[in-house]
């Protein structure tokens, strides 16, 4: 029984690490995509403006994703309780 518990915890931890790793890779990919998108539409030499726009876009995306994930999680919990 102790061996199964250890295996279960190991798999749970490895799943969390893999998910975090893929999340980091996805975040870095989005980082580059957003930077390239902004650079494409903002003329060269306006570094501060493009960085400001980038920060605003990333912040808005983070807020939206967090909001919708939180809402989905709450709905799932409420559904589970029924």
Secondary structure, DSSP 8 states (H G I E B T S, - for coil): -HHHHHHHHHHHHHHHHHHHHHHHHHHHHHHHHHHHHHHHHS-TT-HHHHHHHHHHHHHHHHHHHHHHHHHHHHHHHHHHH-
